[in-house]
Amino acid sequence: MRAVLVGLVCALAGTTGSADAAHSPDHSLPAYGVGALRAEWLADFPIGIEDLDRMGQARIGMYRARFRQDEVNGLVGWTRLDRLAGAAAQRGVTLQPVLINMPGEIYTPPKTSTDRARFGEFAKAAVRRYGPNGSFWGSCGCPKRPVKVWEVWNEPNLAPFWDAPNPAQYGALLSSTRAALRNADPTARVLFGGLAYPSSLSATRLEPNAFLRDTILAVGANRFDALALHNYRPDAARAVDTFIAGTVETLKTYGGTSQGAPRHQVWVNEFGRPTNPDDPHTATDERASSEAAQRTWLDGFLGRLLPKASAWNLGPVMWYSVRDSHQPTASWLRQGLRRTTAGDADAGPKPSWDAYTARSRVADFVWLPALR
């Protein structure tokens, strides 16, 4: 197993970078991952197990899933996450948790010191179960694929994930959760919760670069090891060259640089483009044309992003989502790489699945983020 910082570039170009002999497999991550509409429930469904099989076969080695404080501290306990972690590990897939709290399916961020302390205890317990020395791995009957990177919340610059978004509040959560994670595992990496690029701004939809700047100014640049970004902008060129590029420059300005790149690793752990169902009342095949457009967008996005792997200190990339909903009413339910029947069975790959897996199958591994 080779772990190289330029692994994403090598995957795009079909070449191999030189490995650092002092760098072990424990210090690397798969370059490609996905999320899914079923989130932490993926292993509860036959089609989810099938998708984990497909991920493993295609070397899509990371799966981003919610780890919910409300479920773990409630009736569900660790049962659902144990099932997911075991099923993923058996298929060569590592989990990338999003630590979050959403009782009654309502996002409820910890805004007080008491709530942050409880959230920290939950994070600490998760590390002690699924981290490198986690108790789960000795009893699961599965290969050990420990969690190495922990994302703190999701899209904290937007409601409903954080209502109303507040950089100082989020910074306090980031700082306290980092302390809890490191207490349980000194090597745990902390991922700044994925920042979104809203199409319009308001008191509940904050611009990500200003949010990042103000969070760092509030708590310092060493409260996280990597930054996650989410981008669904319809123009692939602007998505990378304007929006992500601007955030990278903000990260460099306020987080510091190393050899011209940001000190913090940059993850794009949500990106995607929806397709449309065919309208039987028209002569046009809307499904086919939109699926072709999705693949063009994917190729354009990654074609611009991956060559910047070294300059931007890129970590893994993760498409959202692996498949469409079986009831795809809204556009965000049709961003899958694979189609789904109305009966909730696999209906085959879209062209983007082939494009994505062509990259993942030959991709090298990437470095873990440096510890801060």
C-alpha positions as CSV (number, residue, x, y, z in Angstrom):
1,M,0.0,0.0,0.0
2,R,1.4,3.3,-1.0
3,A,0.5,6.6,0.6
4,V,1.4,9.7,-1.3
5,L,0.2,13.2,-1.0
6,V,-0.1,13.4,-4.8
7,G,-2.2,10.3,-5.0
8,L,-5.2,12.1,-6.4
9,V,-3.1,13.6,-9.2
10,C,-1.6,10.2,-9.9
11,A,-5.1,8.7,-10.1
12,L,-6.1,11.3,-12.7
13,A,-3.0,11.0,-14.8
14,G,-2.7,7.2,-14.5
15,T,0.7,7.4,-13.0
16,T,2.2,6.5,-9.6
17,G,4.0,8.8,-7.2
18,S,7.0,7.8,-5.1
19,A,6.2,6.5,-1.6
20,D,7.9,7.6,1.6
21,A,9.5,4.5,3.1
22,A,8.9,5.9,6.6
23,H,5.1,6.2,6.0
24,S,3.0,3.2,7.0
25,P,-0.4,2.2,5.8
26,D,-1.8,3.4,9.1
27,H,-1.1,6.9,7.9
28,S,-3.1,6.8,4.8
29,L,-6.7,6.9,3.5
30,P,-8.5,5.9,0.4
31,A,-8.7,8.7,-2.1
32,Y,-12.4,8.1,-3.1
33,G,-15.6,7.8,-1.1
34,V,-19.3,8.3,-1.2
35,G,-22.2,9.3,0.9
36,A,-25.7,7.9,0.7
37,L,-29.3,9.0,1.3
38,R,-29.6,6.2,3.9
39,A,-26.7,7.6,5.9
40,E,-26.2,5.6,9.1
41,W,-29.0,3.2,8.1
42,L,-27.2,1.9,5.0
43,A,-26.5,-1.6,6.4
44,D,-30.1,-2.0,7.5
45,F,-31.3,-2.5,3.9
46,P,-30.4,-5.3,1.4
47,I,-29.7,-2.7,-1.2
48,G,-27.3,-0.9,1.2
49,I,-25.3,-4.1,1.7
50,E,-25.2,-4.5,-2.1
51,D,-23.9,-1.0,-2.4
52,L,-21.2,-1.6,0.2
53,D,-20.2,-4.6,-1.9
54,R,-20.0,-2.4,-5.0
55,M,-18.0,0.2,-3.1
56,G,-15.4,-2.4,-2.0
57,Q,-15.2,-3.9,-5.5
58,A,-14.6,-0.5,-7.1
59,R,-12.1,0.6,-4.4
60,I,-14.4,3.4,-3.2
61,G,-12.9,3.0,0.2
62,M,-14.6,5.6,2.4
63,Y,-18.2,6.0,3.4
64,R,-19.4,9.2,5.1
65,A,-22.1,8.5,7.7
66,R,-23.8,10.3,10.6
67,F,-22.9,9.3,14.1
68,R,-25.9,10.6,16.1
69,Q,-25.6,11.5,19.7
70,D,-29.4,11.2,20.1
71,E,-29.4,7.6,18.8
72,V,-26.4,6.4,20.7
73,N,-27.6,7.9,23.9
74,G,-31.2,6.7,23.2
75,L,-32.9,3.4,22.5
76,V,-30.7,2.5,19.5
77,G,-27.4,2.6,21.3
78,W,-24.5,1.4,19.2
79,T,-26.4,-1.3,17.5
80,R,-27.0,0.4,14.2
81,L,-23.4,1.8,13.9
82,D,-21.9,-1.6,14.9
83,R,-23.9,-3.2,12.0
84,L,-22.7,-0.5,9.6
85,A,-19.0,-0.5,10.8
86,G,-18.9,-4.3,10.5
87,A,-20.5,-4.5,7.1
88,A,-18.3,-1.8,5.8
89,A,-15.1,-3.3,7.2
90,Q,-15.9,-6.7,5.7
91,R,-16.0,-5.0,2.3
92,G,-12.9,-2.9,2.6
93,V,-14.6,0.3,3.4
94,T,-13.7,2.8,6.1
95,L,-16.2,5.0,7.8
96,Q,-15.9,8.8,7.9
97,P,-18.2,9.8,10.7
98,V,-20.1,13.1,11.0
99,L,-20.6,13.6,14.7
100,I,-24.0,15.2,15.1
101,N,-27.2,15.4,17.2
102,M,-30.7,15.4,15.8
103,P,-33.4,14.2,18.2
104,G,-36.7,13.8,16.5
105,E,-34.9,14.4,13.2
106,I,-34.3,18.0,14.1
107,Y,-30.7,19.2,14.1
108,T,-29.9,20.4,17.6
109,P,-26.4,21.8,17.9
110,P,-24.7,22.0,21.3
111,K,-24.6,25.8,22.1
112,T,-24.0,25.7,25.9
113,S,-21.0,24.5,27.8
114,T,-23.1,21.7,29.4
115,D,-24.4,20.5,26.0
116,R,-20.9,20.7,24.5
117,A,-19.5,18.6,27.4
118,R,-22.2,16.0,26.7
119,F,-21.4,16.0,23.1
120,G,-17.7,15.6,23.9
121,E,-18.5,12.5,26.0
122,F,-20.4,11.0,23.1
123,A,-17.4,11.7,20.8
124,K,-15.0,10.2,23.3
125,A,-17.2,7.1,23.5
126,A,-17.3,6.8,19.7
127,V,-13.5,6.9,19.5
128,R,-13.1,4.3,22.2
129,R,-15.4,2.0,20.3
130,Y,-14.3,2.6,16.6
131,G,-10.9,4.2,16.8
132,P,-7.5,2.5,16.4
133,N,-7.8,0.9,19.9
134,G,-11.6,0.6,19.8
135,S,-13.4,-2.2,21.7
136,F,-15.5,-3.0,18.6
137,W,-12.7,-4.4,16.6
138,G,-11.9,-7.2,19.0
139,S,-15.4,-8.6,18.9
140,C,-16.9,-7.8,15.5
141,G,-15.5,-10.8,13.5
142,C,-14.5,-8.4,10.8
143,P,-11.2,-6.9,9.6
144,K,-10.0,-3.9,11.6
145,R,-10.7,-0.7,9.7
146,P,-10.6,2.0,12.5
147,V,-11.9,5.5,12.2
148,K,-9.1,7.9,11.9
149,V,-10.8,11.2,11.0
150,W,-13.9,12.6,12.8
151,E,-16.0,15.4,11.3
152,V,-17.6,17.8,13.8
153,W,-21.1,18.6,12.6
154,N,-22.4,19.2,9.1
155,E,-22.7,22.5,7.2
156,P,-22.5,24.7,10.3
157,N,-22.8,27.8,8.1
158,L,-26.4,26.9,7.1
159,A,-29.8,26.4,8.8
160,P,-31.3,23.9,9.5
161,F,-28.0,22.3,10.5
162,W,-27.2,25.3,12.8
163,D,-30.0,27.8,13.3
164,A,-28.8,30.5,13.3
165,P,-25.2,29.9,12.2
166,N,-22.7,31.4,14.5
167,P,-18.9,31.0,13.9
168,A,-18.0,31.6,17.6
169,Q,-20.5,29.0,18.8
170,Y,-19.3,26.5,16.2
171,G,-15.7,27.2,17.1
172,A,-16.4,26.5,20.7
173,L,-17.9,23.1,19.7
174,L,-15.0,22.4,17.4
175,S,-12.5,23.2,20.2
176,S,-14.2,21.1,22.9
177,T,-14.9,18.1,20.7
178,R,-11.3,18.1,19.5
179,A,-10.1,18.0,23.2
180,A,-12.5,15.0,23.8
181,L,-11.4,13.1,20.7
182,R,-7.7,13.6,21.5
183,N,-8.2,12.6,25.1
184,A,-9.5,9.2,23.8
185,D,-7.0,8.9,20.9
186,P,-4.0,11.3,20.6
187,T,-3.8,10.5,16.9
188,A,-7.4,11.4,16.1
189,R,-7.8,13.8,13.2
190,V,-10.5,16.5,13.5
191,L,-12.4,17.6,10.3
192,F,-14.0,21.0,10.3
193,G,-17.7,20.3,9.4
194,G,-18.3,20.5,5.7
195,L,-19.0,24.1,4.6
196,A,-21.7,24.7,2.0
197,Y,-21.9,27.3,-0.8
198,P,-25.4,28.6,-0.6
199,S,-27.0,30.2,-3.7
200,S,-28.1,33.2,-1.6
201,L,-27.0,34.7,1.7
202,S,-29.0,35.6,4.8
203,A,-28.8,35.4,8.6
204,T,-29.4,31.6,8.2
205,R,-27.2,31.1,5.2
206,L,-23.7,32.4,5.8
207,E,-20.9,32.8,3.2
208,P,-18.5,29.9,3.9
209,N,-15.2,31.9,3.6
210,A,-16.3,34.5,6.1
211,F,-17.6,31.7,8.4
212,L,-14.2,29.9,8.2
213,R,-12.3,33.1,8.8
214,D,-14.4,34.1,11.8
215,T,-14.2,30.6,13.3
216,I,-10.5,30.6,13.1
217,L,-10.3,34.1,14.6
218,A,-12.5,33.0,17.4
219,V,-10.7,29.8,18.5
220,G,-7.4,29.6,16.5
221,A,-6.1,27.6,13.6
222,N,-5.1,24.5,15.5
223,R,-8.5,23.3,16.5
224,F,-8.8,21.2,13.4
225,D,-6.6,19.2,11.1
226,A,-8.6,19.3,7.8
227,L,-11.4,21.3,6.3
228,A,-14.4,19.7,4.6
229,L,-16.2,21.4,1.7
230,H,-19.5,20.7,-0.1
231,N,-20.1,21.9,-3.6
232,Y,-23.1,21.4,-5.9
233,R,-22.7,24.5,-8.1
234,P,-24.0,23.8,-11.7
235,D,-21.0,25.3,-13.4
236,A,-18.2,22.8,-12.7
237,A,-15.4,25.3,-13.7
238,R,-16.7,28.0,-11.3
239,A,-17.4,25.4,-8.6
240,V,-13.7,24.6,-8.5
241,D,-11.8,27.7,-9.8
242,T,-13.9,30.3,-8.1
243,F,-15.7,28.9,-5.1
244,I,-13.3,26.2,-3.8
245,A,-10.3,28.2,-4.8
246,G,-11.6,31.2,-2.8
247,T,-12.0,29.0,0.3
248,V,-8.5,27.6,-0.1
249,E,-7.1,31.1,-0.2
250,T,-9.1,32.0,3.0
251,L,-7.7,28.8,4.7
252,K,-4.1,29.8,3.7
253,T,-4.6,33.3,4.9
254,Y,-6.0,32.5,8.3
255,G,-4.8,28.9,8.8
256,G,-1.2,29.2,7.5
257,T,0.7,27.6,4.7
258,S,3.4,25.0,4.2
259,Q,5.4,25.2,0.9
260,G,2.7,27.3,-0.6
261,A,-0.2,25.0,0.2
262,P,-2.6,25.3,3.1
263,R,-1.3,23.7,6.3
264,H,-4.7,22.1,6.8
265,Q,-5.8,19.3,4.4
266,V,-8.8,20.1,2.2
267,W,-11.5,17.5,1.8
268,V,-14.4,17.7,-0.8
269,N,-16.6,15.2,0.9
270,E,-19.8,16.2,-0.8
271,F,-20.2,17.1,-4.4
272,G,-22.7,16.1,-7.0
273,R,-25.2,16.9,-9.7
274,P,-28.8,15.7,-10.2
275,T,-30.3,13.9,-13.1
276,N,-33.9,13.9,-14.3
277,P,-36.5,11.2,-15.0
278,D,-37.7,10.8,-18.5
279,D,-40.9,12.7,-19.4
280,P,-43.1,10.2,-21.4
281,H,-45.0,13.1,-22.9
282,T,-42.0,14.5,-24.9
283,A,-39.9,13.1,-27.7
284,T,-36.7,13.9,-25.8
285,D,-35.1,11.3,-23.5
286,E,-34.6,13.6,-20.5
287,R,-33.1,10.8,-18.4
288,A,-30.4,10.0,-21.0
289,S,-29.5,13.6,-21.6
290,S,-29.4,14.6,-18.0
291,E,-27.2,11.5,-17.1
292,A,-24.8,12.5,-19.9
293,A,-24.7,16.0,-18.4
294,Q,-24.1,14.6,-15.0
295,R,-21.1,12.7,-16.2
296,T,-19.8,15.8,-18.1
297,W,-20.1,17.8,-14.8
298,L,-18.3,15.0,-12.8
299,D,-15.5,14.9,-15.3
300,G,-15.2,18.7,-15.4
301,F,-15.3,19.0,-11.6
302,L,-12.6,16.4,-10.9
303,G,-10.7,17.3,-14.0
304,R,-10.2,20.8,-12.5
305,L,-9.9,19.7,-8.8
306,L,-7.5,16.8,-8.9
307,P,-4.5,18.5,-10.6
308,K,-4.5,20.9,-7.6
309,A,-3.9,18.0,-5.2
310,S,-0.5,19.2,-4.1
311,A,-1.1,23.0,-4.3
312,W,-4.3,22.7,-2.3
313,N,-3.2,19.8,0.1
314,L,-6.2,17.7,-1.0
315,G,-7.5,14.8,0.9
316,P,-10.3,12.4,-0.2
317,V,-13.2,13.3,-2.4
318,M,-16.7,11.9,-1.9
319,W,-19.6,12.0,-4.3
320,Y,-23.1,12.5,-2.9
321,S,-24.8,10.2,-3.3
322,V,-24.2,6.6,-4.3
323,R,-27.7,6.1,-5.6
324,D,-31.0,7.8,-6.3
325,S,-34.0,7.5,-3.9
326,H,-36.6,5.0,-4.9
327,Q,-39.1,7.9,-4.6
328,P,-37.0,10.6,-6.3
329,T,-39.3,13.7,-6.0
330,A,-36.8,16.4,-5.2
331,S,-33.6,17.0,-7.3
332,W,-31.3,16.2,-4.3
333,L,-32.8,12.7,-4.3
334,R,-31.6,12.2,-7.9
335,Q,-27.9,12.8,-7.5
336,G,-27.0,9.2,-7.4
337,L,-24.3,7.4,-9.4
338,R,-26.8,4.5,-9.7
339,R,-30.5,4.3,-10.5
340,T,-33.1,2.8,-8.2
341,T,-36.4,1.1,-9.0
342,A,-39.7,2.2,-7.4
343,G,-39.5,-1.1,-5.6
344,D,-36.1,-0.1,-4.0
345,A,-33.9,-2.4,-6.1
346,D,-30.8,-1.5,-8.1
347,A,-31.6,-0.3,-11.6
348,G,-28.1,-0.2,-12.9
349,P,-25.3,2.4,-13.1
350,K,-25.5,5.8,-14.6
351,P,-22.6,6.9,-16.8
352,S,-21.2,8.8,-13.8
353,W,-20.8,5.5,-11.9
354,D,-18.4,4.2,-14.6
355,A,-16.5,7.5,-14.7
356,Y,-16.2,7.6,-10.9
357,T,-15.1,4.0,-10.5
358,A,-12.7,4.2,-13.4
359,R,-10.8,6.7,-11.2
360,S,-11.3,4.9,-7.8
361,R,-10.1,1.5,-9.1
362,V,-6.6,2.8,-9.9
363,A,-6.3,5.6,-7.3
364,D,-3.4,5.7,-4.9
365,F,-3.9,6.4,-1.3
366,V,-3.6,9.9,0.3
367,W,-1.9,11.1,3.5
368,L,-3.8,11.5,6.6
369,P,-4.0,15.1,7.6
370,A,-1.1,16.4,9.7
371,L,-1.9,16.6,13.4
372,R,-2.4,20.1,14.7
